Amino acid sequence: MKITAVIVAGGKGTRMGAERNKVFLTIGGREVIHFTLSAFEWNKNIDEIVVVTGADDIDACSETVRGSGFKKVACITEGGETRRQSVYNGLKKATGDIVLIHDGARALVTDKEINAALEDCIHFGAAAVGVKCKDTLKTADEKGYITGTPDRESTYLIQTPQAFYTADILAMHERAAKEDFNATDDCMIAEHYGKRVKISEGSYDNIKLTTPIDMIIAEEILRGRGEIE
């Protein structure tokens, strides 16, 4: 089977306090998107990478790909107004039998998470990496008062990559586009259309770089791995 990774890299960086797409911020002299793409470039199971980004960032992405010597990046395409639209644009460019959809701002992903999602997708039909919640969770009403306490043992923080058979997730995205159904991730789309998704073993290091403190944490993790000095 051919495996495609679709990297969604269209973040604005507002919560980061940056004036540009956060995937072009640097850690140890390297752009965030470099670390993200490296994980999939060097994974032996990934055959093809499709990058989805804003129209204004396509040239910058292309420069990063050329400068890093990435060979698996087959396409850099323009995203849409929402994450769902951006993923859909990327899926239409994917040629693999299975697709792993990943946030460009999750630069700390490793082979362990990539392979776990892929293997579980093959065995169960769809998969997403996640970790159990460490904190006690609460639900609240519109005024901010606590209304309940979900069982922590059955709650997870879902991450990416999220893996699907390409034909399945593309068909679900086509339905979502026709019905104007928006979702915060692809698992939500799968849930909406009745597709069961297996939770694969994730990592607490696989954080999404959203705020300045995340960049500090990421730098320490990468330094600990020996990927930066």
TORPA-4810 file (N, C-alpha, C, O; in nm, 3 decimals):
<nodes>
NODE_1_0.083_-0.120_0.000_0.000_0.000_0.000_0.087_0.125_0.000_0.196_0.127_0.057_M
NODE_2_0.037_0.228_-0.064_0.105_0.357_-0.063_0.046_0.443_0.048_-0.076_0.448_0.066_K
NODE_3_0.133_0.510_0.123_0.091_0.589_0.237_0.124_0.736_0.215_0.238_0.771_0.184_I
NODE_4_0.024_0.822_0.230_0.041_0.967_0.214_0.023_1.036_0.348_-0.066_1.001_0.426_T
NODE_5_0.106_1.135_0.375_0.088_1.223_0.489_0.040_1.358_0.438_0.103_1.417_0.351_A
NODE_6_-0.071_1.407_0.491_-0.119_1.541_0.459_-0.090_1.630_0.579_-0.145_1.610_0.687_V
NODE_7_-0.002_1.727_0.559_0.040_1.817_0.666_-0.034_1.949_0.650_-0.016_2.019_0.551_I
NODE_8_-0.117_1.982_0.749_-0.197_2.104_0.745_-0.119_2.214_0.817_-0.104_2.211_0.939_V
NODE_9_-0.070_2.311_0.741_0.024_2.411_0.794_-0.023_2.552_0.764_0.053_2.633_0.710_A
NODE_10_-0.148_2.582_0.798_-0.201_2.713_0.765_-0.229_2.802_0.885_-0.305_2.898_0.874_G
NODE_11_-0.169_2.771_1.001_-0.196_2.848_1.122_-0.153_2.993_1.111_-0.053_3.025_1.048_G
NODE_12_-0.230_3.081_1.175_-0.202_3.225_1.169_-0.102_3.271_1.274_-0.033_3.370_1.253_K
NODE_13_-0.094_3.202_1.386_-0.001_3.244_1.490_-0.053_3.353_1.581_0.026_3.417_1.650_G
NODE_14_-0.184_3.375_1.583_-0.242_3.482_1.665_-0.214_3.461_1.813_-0.167_3.552_1.882_T
NODE_15_-0.243_3.339_1.864_-0.221_3.312_2.006_-0.072_3.302_2.039_-0.033_3.307_2.156_R
NODE_16_0.011_3.288_1.936_0.155_3.286_1.955_0.210_3.428_1.968_0.324_3.448_2.010_M
NODE_17_0.126_3.526_1.932_0.172_3.664_1.934_0.264_3.696_1.819_0.342_3.790_1.825_G
NODE_18_0.255_3.615_1.712_0.341_3.632_1.595_0.264_3.700_1.483_0.141_3.692_1.477_A
NODE_19_0.337_3.765_1.395_0.275_3.833_1.282_0.275_3.748_1.157_0.235_3.793_1.050_E
NODE_20_0.321_3.625_1.169_0.323_3.537_1.053_0.280_3.397_1.095_0.261_3.369_1.213_R
NODE_21_0.266_3.311_0.998_0.229_3.172_1.021_0.328_3.110_1.121_0.450_3.115_1.101_N
NODE_22_0.274_3.052_1.228_0.361_3.002_1.336_0.453_2.888_1.292_0.554_2.864_1.358_K
NODE_23_0.421_2.818_1.183_0.508_2.709_1.141_0.640_2.759_1.085_0.732_2.681_1.061_V
NODE_24_0.651_2.891_1.063_0.776_2.948_1.015_0.856_3.014_1.127_0.963_3.071_1.102_F
NODE_25_0.807_3.007_1.250_0.887_3.048_1.364_0.999_2.945_1.383_0.986_2.830_1.341_L
NODE_26_1.107_2.985_1.445_1.222_2.896_1.454_1.246_2.845_1.595_1.218_2.912_1.694_T
NODE_27_1.300_2.724_1.601_1.346_2.661_1.724_1.488_2.612_1.697_1.510_2.528_1.610_I
NODE_28_1.584_2.665_1.771_1.722_2.624_1.749_1.771_2.651_1.609_1.855_2.579_1.556_G
NODE_29_1.719_2.757_1.548_1.763_2.795_1.414_1.690_2.726_1.301_1.717_2.753_1.184_G
NODE_30_1.597_2.636_1.333_1.520_2.565_1.231_1.372_2.599_1.245_1.322_2.617_1.356_R
NODE_31_1.303_2.609_1.131_1.160_2.640_1.134_1.080_2.522_1.190_1.118_2.406_1.175_E
NODE_32_0.970_2.555_1.254_0.880_2.453_1.308_0.843_2.351_1.200_0.846_2.231_1.224_V
NODE_33_0.807_2.400_1.082_0.764_2.310_0.975_0.875_2.216_0.932_0.848_2.106_0.883_I
NODE_34_1.000_2.256_0.949_1.113_2.167_0.917_1.108_2.043_1.003_1.123_1.931_0.953_H
NODE_35_1.087_2.061_1.134_1.084_1.946_1.225_0.964_1.856_1.195_0.974_1.734_1.199_F
NODE_36_0.850_1.918_1.165_0.729_1.840_1.134_0.751_1.756_1.009_0.725_1.635_1.010_T
NODE_37_0.798_1.818_0.903_0.819_1.746_0.778_0.928_1.639_0.791_0.918_1.533_0.731_L
NODE_38_1.031_1.669_0.871_1.138_1.571_0.891_1.087_1.439_0.945_1.132_1.332_0.903_S
NODE_39_0.992_1.447_1.039_0.940_1.325_1.100_0.878_1.232_0.996_0.893_1.110_1.004_A
NODE_40_0.808_1.291_0.899_0.744_1.210_0.795_0.839_1.177_0.681_0.829_1.070_0.621_F
NODE_41_0.930_1.267_0.652_1.030_1.242_0.547_1.114_1.119_0.579_1.144_1.039_0.490_E
NODE_42_1.153_1.106_0.705_1.243_0.997_0.743_1.172_0.873_0.794_1.237_0.774_0.827_W
NODE_43_1.040_0.877_0.800_0.966_0.757_0.841_0.959_0.660_0.723_0.917_0.697_0.614_N
NODE_44_1.001_0.537_0.745_1.013_0.440_0.636_0.879_0.400_0.576_0.874_0.348_0.465_K
NODE_45_0.769_0.424_0.648_0.637_0.384_0.598_0.568_0.491_0.513_0.471_0.461_0.444_N
NODE_46_0.618_0.612_0.518_0.556_0.722_0.445_0.615_0.732_0.304_0.737_0.740_0.288_I
NODE_47_0.528_0.731_0.204_0.573_0.737_0.065_0.561_0.875_0.004_0.636_0.910_-0.088_D
NODE_48_0.467_0.954_0.054_0.434_1.081_-0.011_0.388_1.181_0.095_0.321_1.145_0.192_E
NODE_49_0.425_1.306_0.076_0.381_1.413_0.166_0.313_1.523_0.085_0.366_1.568_-0.016_I
NODE_50_0.196_1.564_0.131_0.124_1.678_0.074_0.115_1.785_0.182_0.068_1.759_0.292_V
NODE_51_0.160_1.904_0.151_0.157_2.015_0.246_0.046_2.110_0.205_0.035_2.149_0.089_V
NODE_52_-0.037_2.149_0.301_-0.145_2.244_0.277_-0.115_2.370_0.359_-0.097_2.362_0.480_V
NODE_53_-0.111_2.484_0.292_-0.080_2.608_0.363_-0.152_2.725_0.297_-0.218_2.708_0.194_T
NODE_54_-0.139_2.843_0.356_-0.203_2.961_0.299_-0.139_3.002_0.168_-0.023_2.972_0.142_G
NODE_55_-0.216_3.071_0.086_-0.165_3.114_-0.044_-0.038_3.197_-0.031_0.053_3.186_-0.113_A
NODE_56_-0.032_3.279_0.072_0.084_3.366_0.092_0.206_3.292_0.144_0.316_3.347_0.147_D
NODE_57_0.186_3.167_0.187_0.297_3.092_0.247_0.350_2.980_0.159_0.442_2.908_0.198_D
NODE_58_0.294_2.963_0.040_0.337_2.854_-0.047_0.485_2.868_-0.085_0.558_2.770_-0.082_I
NODE_59_0.528_2.988_-0.119_0.668_3.008_-0.157_0.761_2.979_-0.040_0.867_2.919_-0.058_D
NODE_60_0.722_3.022_0.081_0.805_2.997_0.199_0.815_2.848_0.228_0.921_2.799_0.266_A
NODE_61_0.704_2.777_0.212_0.705_2.631_0.231_0.796_2.564_0.128_0.874_2.475_0.162_C
NODE_62_0.785_2.609_0.005_0.868_2.552_-0.101_1.016_2.574_-0.072_1.099_2.485_-0.095_S
NODE_63_1.049_2.691_-0.020_1.188_2.721_0.014_1.239_2.630_0.125_1.353_2.583_0.121_E
NODE_64_1.154_2.605_0.226_1.192_2.515_0.335_1.215_2.374_0.282_1.313_2.309_0.320_T
NODE_65_1.127_2.327_0.195_1.140_2.193_0.138_1.269_2.180_0.058_1.341_2.082_0.072_V
NODE_66_1.297_2.280_-0.025_1.420_2.276_-0.105_1.543_2.285_-0.016_1.640_2.211_-0.036_R
NODE_67_1.540_2.375_0.081_1.655_2.394_0.167_1.687_2.273_0.254_1.802_2.249_0.288_G
NODE_68_1.584_2.197_0.289_1.603_2.079_0.374_1.627_1.953_0.293_1.660_1.848_0.349_S
NODE_69_1.609_1.961_0.162_1.633_1.845_0.076_1.529_1.736_0.089_1.558_1.619_0.064_G
NODE_70_1.406_1.772_0.127_1.301_1.672_0.140_1.260_1.619_0.003_1.232_1.696_-0.089_F
NODE_71_1.256_1.488_-0.010_1.226_1.424_-0.138_1.082_1.374_-0.149_1.031_1.355_-0.259_K
NODE_72_1.016_1.354_-0.035_0.882_1.294_-0.037_0.770_1.395_-0.057_0.655_1.357_-0.079_K
NODE_73_0.802_1.524_-0.048_0.698_1.627_-0.064_0.660_1.633_-0.212_0.735_1.684_-0.295_V
NODE_74_0.542_1.581_-0.243_0.496_1.574_-0.382_0.419_1.697_-0.424_0.410_1.728_-0.543_A
NODE_75_0.363_1.769_-0.325_0.274_1.880_-0.358_0.263_1.976_-0.241_0.254_1.933_-0.125_C
NODE_76_0.263_2.104_-0.270_0.230_2.208_-0.172_0.110_2.282_-0.228_0.120_2.349_-0.331_I
NODE_77_-0.003_2.271_-0.160_-0.127_2.324_-0.215_-0.190_2.425_-0.120_-0.159_2.430_-0.001_T
NODE_78_-0.278_2.506_-0.174_-0.343_2.613_-0.099_-0.456_2.559_-0.013_-0.534_2.475_-0.057_E
NODE_79_-0.465_2.609_0.109_-0.571_2.569_0.199_-0.698_2.647_0.176_-0.708_2.727_0.083_G
NODE_80_-0.797_2.624_0.262_-0.925_2.692_0.252_-0.946_2.785_0.369_-0.852_2.814_0.444_G
NODE_81_-1.068_2.831_0.386_-1.100_2.925_0.493_-1.110_2.856_0.629_-1.094_2.921_0.732_E
NODE_82_-1.137_2.727_0.630_-1.147_2.651_0.755_-1.051_2.533_0.749_-1.001_2.498_0.643_T
NODE_83_-1.027_2.473_0.866_-0.941_2.355_0.868_-1.000_2.243_0.783_-0.929_2.176_0.709_R
NODE_84_-1.130_2.225_0.795_-1.195_2.120_0.716_-1.173_2.139_0.568_-1.144_2.043_0.496_R
NODE_85_-1.187_2.262_0.520_-1.164_2.290_0.378_-1.019_2.267_0.339_-0.990_2.219_0.230_Q
NODE_86_-0.928_2.302_0.429_-0.785_2.283_0.400_-0.750_2.135_0.389_-0.679_2.094_0.297_S
NODE_87_-0.801_2.056_0.483_-0.776_1.912_0.477_-0.834_1.853_0.349_-0.771_1.771_0.282_V
NODE_88_-0.954_1.894_0.315_-1.018_1.846_0.193_-0.933_1.876_0.070_-0.917_1.791_-0.018_Y
NODE_89_-0.877_1.997_0.064_-0.789_2.032_-0.049_-0.667_1.940_-0.053_-0.624_1.899_-0.161_N
NODE_90_-0.614_1.908_0.064_-0.499_1.819_0.069_-0.534_1.677_0.030_-0.458_1.611_-0.041_G
NODE_91_-0.649_1.629_0.075_-0.692_1.493_0.042_-0.709_1.474_-0.107_-0.682_1.366_-0.160_L
NODE_92_-0.753_1.577_-0.176_-0.773_1.567_-0.321_-0.642_1.553_-0.395_-0.641_1.510_-0.511_K
NODE_93_-0.531_1.589_-0.331_-0.399_1.574_-0.392_-0.330_1.444_-0.353_-0.230_1.406_-0.414_K
NODE_94_-0.381_1.376_-0.251_-0.317_1.254_-0.201_-0.339_1.138_-0.296_-0.449_1.119_-0.347_A
NODE_95_-0.235_1.060_-0.319_-0.246_0.944_-0.408_-0.229_0.811_-0.333_-0.233_0.705_-0.394_T
NODE_96_-0.212_0.817_-0.201_-0.194_0.695_-0.124_-0.324_0.624_-0.093_-0.432_0.682_-0.102_G
NODE_97_-0.312_0.496_-0.057_-0.428_0.417_-0.016_-0.473_0.456_0.124_-0.592_0.451_0.156_D
NODE_98_-0.376_0.494_0.208_-0.403_0.540_0.344_-0.343_0.679_0.357_-0.237_0.708_0.302_I
NODE_99_-0.413_0.765_0.431_-0.364_0.901_0.452_-0.353_0.928_0.602_-0.443_0.894_0.679_V
NODE_100_-0.243_0.990_0.641_-0.224_1.036_0.777_-0.233_1.188_0.777_-0.151_1.255_0.716_L
NODE_101_-0.333_1.241_0.845_-0.356_1.386_0.849_-0.291_1.440_0.977_-0.318_1.392_1.087_I
NODE_102_-0.205_1.540_0.960_-0.125_1.587_1.073_-0.118_1.739_1.076_-0.109_1.804_0.972_H
NODE_103_-0.121_1.795_1.198_-0.108_1.938_1.216_0.037_1.980_1.197_0.127_1.922_1.257_D
NODE_104_0.060_2.080_1.114_0.195_2.129_1.091_0.260_2.181_1.216_0.383_2.182_1.226_G
NODE_105_0.181_2.226_1.312_0.234_2.281_1.437_0.265_2.175_1.541_0.309_2.208_1.651_A
NODE_106_0.243_2.048_1.510_0.285_1.939_1.601_0.421_1.890_1.553_0.433_1.787_1.488_R
NODE_107_0.523_1.967_1.587_0.658_1.942_1.535_0.735_1.837_1.613_0.846_1.800_1.574_A
NODE_108_0.679_1.786_1.723_0.749_1.692_1.808_0.705_1.547_1.786_0.742_1.458_1.862_L
NODE_109_0.625_1.525_1.684_0.577_1.390_1.653_0.696_1.300_1.617_0.794_1.346_1.558_V
NODE_110_0.687_1.173_1.653_0.794_1.078_1.627_0.743_0.957_1.550_0.623_0.942_1.525_T
NODE_111_0.837_0.870_1.514_0.801_0.745_1.447_0.699_0.665_1.527_0.611_0.601_1.470_D
NODE_112_0.712_0.670_1.659_0.623_0.590_1.744_0.477_0.625_1.719_0.394_0.536_1.702_K
NODE_113_0.445_0.754_1.718_0.306_0.796_1.698_0.261_0.773_1.554_0.149_0.728_1.530_E
NODE_114_0.349_0.803_1.458_0.316_0.783_1.317_0.285_0.636_1.291_0.184_0.603_1.229_I
NODE_115_0.372_0.549_1.337_0.355_0.406_1.311_0.236_0.349_1.386_0.167_0.260_1.335_N
NODE_116_0.210_0.399_1.506_0.095_0.350_1.583_-0.036_0.381_1.511_-0.124_0.295_1.500_A
NODE_117_-0.048_0.505_1.462_-0.170_0.544_1.391_-0.186_0.463_1.263_-0.296_0.417_1.232_A
NODE_118_-0.077_0.444_1.190_-0.084_0.369_1.065_-0.122_0.223_1.089_-0.211_0.170_1.022_L
NODE_119_-0.056_0.159_1.185_-0.084_0.018_1.212_-0.228_-0.003_1.259_-0.295_-0.098_1.217_E
NODE_120_-0.277_0.086_1.345_-0.414_0.071_1.392_-0.515_0.101_1.283_-0.623_0.041_1.280_D
NODE_121_-0.482_0.193_1.193_-0.571_0.219_1.079_-0.585_0.095_0.993_-0.695_0.060_0.950_C
NODE_122_-0.472_0.029_0.967_-0.475_-0.093_0.885_-0.562_-0.200_0.950_-0.637_-0.270_0.882_I
NODE_123_-0.551_-0.212_1.082_-0.623_-0.318_1.152_-0.768_-0.284_1.187_-0.853_-0.372_1.190_H
NODE_124_-0.797_-0.156_1.212_-0.929_-0.117_1.261_-1.006_-0.025_1.167_-1.123_0.004_1.192_F
NODE_125_-0.943_0.022_1.060_-1.013_0.103_0.961_-0.994_0.252_0.974_-1.011_0.325_0.877_G
NODE_126_-0.959_0.299_1.094_-0.931_0.440_1.118_-0.870_0.452_1.257_-0.903_0.375_1.347_A
NODE_127_-0.779_0.549_1.274_-0.712_0.563_1.403_-0.663_0.705_1.424_-0.640_0.779_1.328_A
NODE_128_-0.648_0.742_1.550_-0.593_0.873_1.586_-0.514_0.857_1.715_-0.559_0.789_1.807_A
NODE_129_-0.398_0.919_1.722_-0.320_0.909_1.845_-0.380_0.999_1.952_-0.436_1.105_1.923_V
NODE_130_-0.369_0.955_2.075_-0.422_1.032_2.187_-0.361_0.987_2.317_-0.301_0.880_2.325_G
NODE_131_-0.375_1.070_2.420_-0.326_1.037_2.553_-0.437_1.060_2.655_-0.522_1.147_2.636_V
NODE_132_-0.437_0.982_2.760_-0.538_0.998_2.864_-0.522_1.132_2.934_-0.411_1.180_2.956_K
NODE_133_-0.634_1.193_2.969_-0.630_1.320_3.041_-0.568_1.300_3.179_-0.602_1.205_3.250_C
NODE_134_-0.477_1.388_3.216_-0.415_1.381_3.348_-0.498_1.453_3.453_-0.503_1.412_3.569_K
NODE_135_-0.563_1.560_3.412_-0.637_1.643_3.506_-0.783_1.599_3.516_-0.835_1.531_3.427_D
NODE_136_-0.848_1.638_3.625_-0.991_1.617_3.637_-1.063_1.714_3.544_-1.035_1.834_3.545_T
NODE_137_-1.154_1.663_3.463_-1.228_1.745_3.368_-1.364_1.783_3.425_-1.423_1.709_3.503_L
NODE_138_-1.412_1.900_3.385_-1.544_1.946_3.424_-1.620_1.996_3.302_-1.561_2.051_3.210_K
NODE_139_-1.750_1.975_3.302_-1.836_2.041_3.206_-1.898_2.162_3.274_-1.911_2.165_3.397_T
NODE_140_-1.936_2.262_3.195_-1.988_2.386_3.253_-2.105_2.438_3.172_-2.120_2.405_3.054_A
NODE_141_-2.189_2.519_3.235_-2.299_2.581_3.164_-2.252_2.713_3.101_-2.135_2.750_3.112_D
NODE_142_-2.345_2.782_3.036_-2.309_2.906_2.965_-2.262_3.017_3.057_-2.201_3.113_3.012_E
NODE_143_-2.291_3.005_3.189_-2.247_3.106_3.285_-2.117_3.068_3.356_-2.067_3.142_3.441_K
NODE_144_-2.063_2.952_3.319_-1.936_2.911_3.377_-1.946_2.830_3.504_-1.845_2.811_3.573_G
NODE_145_-2.065_2.781_3.539_-2.081_2.698_3.657_-2.062_2.551_3.620_-2.106_2.506_3.514_Y
NODE_146_-1.996_2.476_3.708_-1.973_2.334_3.683_-2.104_2.258_3.679_-2.191_2.275_3.764_I
NODE_147_-2.116_2.172_3.579_-2.238_2.092_3.565_-2.211_1.942_3.575_-2.305_1.863_3.588_T
NODE_148_-2.085_1.902_3.569_-2.057_1.759_3.576_-1.909_1.730_3.571_-1.827_1.817_3.541_G
NODE_149_-1.875_1.603_3.601_-1.736_1.557_3.601_-1.726_1.428_3.520_-1.763_1.322_3.570_T
NODE_150_-1.676_1.435_3.396_-1.659_1.314_3.316_-1.558_1.219_3.381_-1.468_1.263_3.452_P
NODE_151_-1.574_1.091_3.354_-1.481_0.991_3.406_-1.346_1.009_3.339_-1.333_0.993_3.217_D
NODE_152_-1.245_1.042_3.417_-1.112_1.068_3.362_-1.055_0.945_3.290_-0.977_0.960_3.197_R
NODE_153_-1.093_0.827_3.331_-1.042_0.704_3.270_-1.091_0.684_3.128_-1.034_0.606_3.052_E
NODE_154_-1.197_0.754_3.091_-1.251_0.737_2.956_-1.241_0.864_2.873_-1.308_0.878_2.771_S
NODE_155_-1.155_0.958_2.917_-1.137_1.081_2.840_-0.992_1.089_2.791_-0.898_1.055_2.862_T
NODE_156_-0.978_1.136_2.668_-0.848_1.143_2.603_-0.828_1.280_2.540_-0.923_1.346_2.499_Y
NODE_157_-0.702_1.320_2.532_-0.662_1.434_2.451_-0.622_1.379_2.315_-0.521_1.309_2.304_L
NODE_158_-0.700_1.409_2.213_-0.672_1.355_2.081_-0.575_1.446_2.007_-0.589_1.568_2.006_I
NODE_159_-0.477_1.383_1.946_-0.371_1.454_1.876_-0.378_1.420_1.726_-0.479_1.372_1.676_Q
NODE_160_-0.271_1.447_1.657_-0.251_1.398_1.522_-0.112_1.334_1.518_-0.026_1.369_1.599_T
NODE_161_-0.089_1.238_1.426_-0.169_1.211_1.306_-0.296_1.133_1.333_-0.308_1.058_1.430_P
NODE_162_-0.393_1.155_1.242_-0.517_1.079_1.238_-0.519_1.007_1.103_-0.504_1.070_0.998_Q
NODE_163_-0.536_0.876_1.107_-0.517_0.793_0.988_-0.647_0.730_0.940_-0.727_0.680_1.018_A
NODE_164_-0.665_0.734_0.808_-0.786_0.680_0.746_-0.750_0.617_0.611_-0.649_0.651_0.550_F
NODE_165_-0.835_0.527_0.566_-0.826_0.487_0.426_-0.871_0.607_0.343_-0.976_0.666_0.369_Y
NODE_166_-0.792_0.642_0.246_-0.812_0.767_0.173_-0.952_0.778_0.113_-1.016_0.882_0.124_T
NODE_167_-0.998_0.672_0.051_-1.130_0.676_-0.013_-1.240_0.704_0.090_-1.336_0.775_0.061_A
NODE_168_-1.224_0.647_0.210_-1.326_0.666_0.315_-1.331_0.812_0.362_-1.438_0.873_0.363_D
NODE_169_-1.216_0.867_0.400_-1.217_1.002_0.456_-1.245_1.106_0.349_-1.305_1.210_0.378_I
NODE_170_-1.204_1.080_0.225_-1.235_1.173_0.116_-1.386_1.179_0.093_-1.442_1.287_0.075_L
NODE_171_-1.451_1.063_0.095_-1.597_1.060_0.077_-1.668_1.134_0.190_-1.766_1.204_0.167_A
NODE_172_-1.618_1.118_0.312_-1.679_1.188_0.426_-1.658_1.339_0.416_-1.747_1.416_0.451_M
NODE_173_-1.541_1.380_0.369_-1.516_1.522_0.351_-1.603_1.580_0.239_-1.648_1.695_0.248_H
NODE_174_-1.627_1.502_0.136_-1.715_1.549_0.029_-1.856_1.571_0.081_-1.921_1.669_0.045_E
NODE_175_-1.904_1.480_0.165_-2.036_1.497_0.226_-2.037_1.619_0.318_-2.132_1.697_0.317_R
NODE_176_-1.931_1.635_0.396_-1.924_1.748_0.487_-1.924_1.880_0.411_-1.983_1.978_0.457_A
NODE_177_-1.858_1.883_0.296_-1.854_2.004_0.215_-1.994_2.037_0.161_-2.035_2.153_0.162_A
NODE_178_-2.065_1.936_0.115_-2.200_1.958_0.062_-2.297_2.003_0.171_-2.387_2.084_0.146_K
NODE_179_-2.278_1.950_0.291_-2.370_1.981_0.401_-2.321_2.098_0.487_-2.387_2.138_0.583_E
NODE_180_-2.204_2.153_0.451_-2.142_2.263_0.525_-2.126_2.227_0.672_-2.153_2.307_0.761_D
NODE_181_-2.080_2.104_0.696_-2.053_2.057_0.832_-1.907_2.084_0.865_-1.818_2.030_0.799_F
NODE_182_-1.882_2.166_0.966_-1.746_2.197_1.006_-1.709_2.120_1.132_-1.795_2.087_1.214_N
NODE_183_-1.580_2.092_1.145_-1.532_2.013_1.257_-1.393_2.061_1.298_-1.320_2.118_1.217_A
NODE_184_-1.358_2.036_1.423_-1.227_2.077_1.471_-1.117_1.978_1.436_-0.999_2.014_1.437_T
NODE_185_-1.155_1.855_1.404_-1.057_1.759_1.354_-1.130_1.655_1.269_-1.252_1.658_1.254_D
NODE_186_-1.050_1.564_1.213_-1.109_1.467_1.120_-1.180_1.354_1.191_-1.268_1.290_1.133_D
NODE_187_-1.144_1.328_1.315_-1.219_1.231_1.395_-1.364_1.276_1.411_-1.456_1.194_1.408_C
NODE_188_-1.384_1.406_1.427_-1.519_1.459_1.444_-1.602_1.438_1.318_-1.722_1.409_1.327_M
NODE_189_-1.540_1.451_1.204_-1.610_1.422_1.078_-1.644_1.274_1.069_-1.755_1.237_1.031_I
NODE_190_-1.546_1.190_1.105_-1.571_1.045_1.103_-1.684_1.007_1.198_-1.772_0.929_1.162_A
NODE_191_-1.683_1.063_1.318_-1.790_1.037_1.415_-1.925_1.077_1.357_-2.024_1.003_1.369_E
NODE_192_-1.929_1.193_1.295_-2.054_1.247_1.242_-2.116_1.154_1.139_-2.238_1.144_1.128_H
NODE_193_-2.030_1.084_1.063_-2.081_0.996_0.958_-2.073_0.847_0.996_-2.078_0.760_0.910_Y
NODE_194_-2.060_0.821_1.127_-2.073_0.685_1.176_-1.950_0.597_1.164_-1.961_0.475_1.174_G
NODE_195_-1.832_0.657_1.143_-1.709_0.579_1.131_-1.641_0.569_1.266_-1.614_0.670_1.330_K
NODE_196_-1.612_0.447_1.309_-1.544_0.426_1.437_-1.395_0.451_1.420_-1.335_0.408_1.321_R
NODE_197_-1.335_0.521_1.517_-1.193_0.555_1.511_-1.123_0.498_1.634_-1.161_0.527_1.747_V
NODE_198_-1.021_0.418_1.612_-0.944_0.358_1.722_-0.845_0.460_1.777_-0.778_0.529_1.700_K
NODE_199_-0.836_0.470_1.909_-0.737_0.558_1.971_-0.605_0.483_1.984_-0.598_0.380_2.051_I
NODE_200_-0.501_0.536_1.919_-0.367_0.478_1.926_-0.287_0.545_2.036_-0.322_0.654_2.082_S
NODE_201_-0.180_0.480_2.077_-0.099_0.536_2.185_-0.025_0.661_2.137_0.056_0.654_2.045_E
NODE_202_-0.053_0.773_2.201_0.014_0.897_2.167_0.126_0.927_2.263_0.175_0.837_2.332_G
NODE_203_0.168_1.052_2.268_0.276_1.094_2.355_0.243_1.231_2.414_0.192_1.318_2.343_S
NODE_204_0.273_1.250_2.541_0.251_1.381_2.603_0.347_1.486_2.546_0.325_1.606_2.564_Y
NODE_205_0.453_1.441_2.480_0.545_1.534_2.413_0.489_1.587_2.282_0.536_1.689_2.230_D
NODE_206_0.391_1.520_2.227_0.337_1.555_2.095_0.239_1.672_2.106_0.122_1.662_2.068_N
NODE_207_0.289_1.783_2.157_0.204_1.900_2.179_0.188_1.981_2.052_0.271_1.974_1.961_I
NODE_208_0.080_2.057_2.046_0.058_2.150_1.936_0.115_2.285_1.978_0.077_2.339_2.082_K
NODE_209_0.204_2.340_1.898_0.269_2.466_1.932_0.172_2.580_1.906_0.148_2.618_1.791_L
NODE_210_0.117_2.633_2.013_0.010_2.732_2.003_0.045_2.864_2.071_0.009_2.971_2.022_T
NODE_211_0.114_2.858_2.183_0.148_2.977_2.261_0.299_2.985_2.280_0.369_2.886_2.257_T
NODE_212_0.352_3.101_2.322_0.498_3.113_2.341_0.557_3.009_2.436_0.669_2.964_2.413_P
NODE_213_0.485_2.971_2.541_0.540_2.872_2.634_0.559_2.738_2.564_0.650_2.663_2.600_I
NODE_214_0.475_2.707_2.466_0.490_2.582_2.391_0.623_2.578_2.317_0.685_2.472_2.304_D
NODE_215_0.666_2.693_2.267_0.794_2.700_2.195_0.910_2.670_2.290_1.007_2.605_2.252_M
NODE_216_0.901_2.718_2.413_1.006_2.693_2.512_1.011_2.544_2.546_1.118_2.485_2.556_I
NODE_217_0.893_2.484_2.565_0.885_2.341_2.596_0.941_2.260_2.479_1.016_2.165_2.500_I
NODE_218_0.903_2.297_2.357_0.950_2.225_2.239_1.101_2.231_2.226_1.166_2.131_2.192_A
NODE_219_1.158_2.348_2.254_1.304_2.362_2.246_1.373_2.267_2.343_1.474_2.206_2.309_E
NODE_220_1.320_2.256_2.464_1.380_2.168_2.563_1.368_2.021_2.522_1.461_1.943_2.540_E
NODE_221_1.253_1.984_2.467_1.234_1.846_2.422_1.330_1.813_2.308_1.394_1.707_2.309_I
NODE_222_1.339_1.902_2.210_1.428_1.878_2.096_1.575_1.875_2.140_1.654_1.798_2.087_L
NODE_223_1.610_1.959_2.236_1.747_1.957_2.287_1.774_1.826_2.360_1.882_1.768_2.348_R
NODE_224_1.675_1.779_2.435_1.691_1.652_2.505_1.706_1.535_2.409_1.772_1.436_2.441_G
NODE_225_1.644_1.546_2.293_1.656_1.440_2.191_1.786_1.450_2.112_1.821_1.358_2.037_R
NODE_226_1.855_1.561_2.128_1.978_1.581_2.052_1.955_1.634_1.912_2.045_1.629_1.828_G
NODE_227_1.834_1.686_1.886_1.804_1.736_1.752_1.847_1.881_1.732_1.860_1.927_1.619_E
NODE_228_1.869_1.952_1.842_1.926_2.085_1.836_2.029_2.096_1.948_2.030_2.016_2.042_I
NODE_229_2.114_2.196_1.937_2.218_2.214_2.040_2.165_2.304_2.152_2.237_2.331_2.248_E
</nodes>
